[in-house]
């Protein structure tokens, strides 16, 4: 089965979260949950992290922006990650790992 470009980004993010020992899951709404929920929800070293994955020049929707803002306002960290800024996630996870 072919992986989409966004699917490849999701796989890399999940692999990176695993390598840092983070708990994570991908919420599946299937019409029953809130629209705009980020692709990956994680907890790393006690910190709530939400990751919206995009590929190329993919943009977030208004609903996704609303949810990302709500997460940041509540004290979590919401990130939009694509194949070009995976290093930003790695840097953040490294910073969380420093005790």
N, C-alpha and C positions, 0 to 999 in steps of 0.2 A: 504494500500500500504506500502510495506516495505521500510524503509529508509536505504540507504547505509551508511557505516561508514563515508564517506566523507560528505554525506548529513547531518548526525548528527552533524558533526563539523560545517558545514555552519549554521545550525539552532542555535547552541549555540553561534556562533559569532554574528549572527543577533540579537539574544535575548540580548546579552551583549551590543551591540551598541544601541539598543532600551533603555536599562536600563540607559545608560549614556546620552540619549537625542540626539544621533547622527542621522544625515540624512544619509541614505544609500540605495543602490540599487544593483541589480545583473545584469550586462550587459549581454545581449543575442546577440551573434554575428550571429549564424546560417549561417555561410558562407559569411556574408555581411560585417563584421567588421574585425578589426585586430586580428590575432591569437595571443594567449598568454596573452590576457587581464585578469587581476585578477578576481577572482570569485565575490568579493564584493568591491564596491567603496563607500567610506564614507567621510563625513565631520563632524568633531567633534570639537567644540569650535574654528572654523576657520581654522582647520588643515586638509589638504587633506590626506586621509589614503586609501590604497589599501590593500586588504587581499586576498592572495591565500590560499585556504583551502586544506589540505591534510589529509589523514588518515594513521595511522600506520607509516610505513617507506616510504610512498609515496614521490617521488622526483619531483621537478619542471622540466619542459622541457626547452630546450634551448630557445624556443620562450618566455616562461614565465619568464625565467631569464632575457632576454633582456628587457621585459616590466617593470619588477620590478626595474631593474637598471635605466631605463629611468625615472621612477617615482622618485626614490631617487635622481638622478642627478638634476631633476627639482625642488627639495626642498620639495617634498611630502615624505610620509613615506609608504614604501611597506613592508609588513610582510608576512611571510609564517607561518600559524598557523595550528597545528594539535591538537589532543585530549590531548597531553602531555604538550603543552606549551600555553594553553588558559590563564594561569595566566600571561604570558608576555603581552598579549593584555590587560587584566584587569589592570595591573600595568601601562601601557602606558596611557590608558584612564583615570585612576585615576589621573595621573600626569597632564594630560591636563585639568582636571576638577578643579584643584587647581588654585585659582585666586590670 
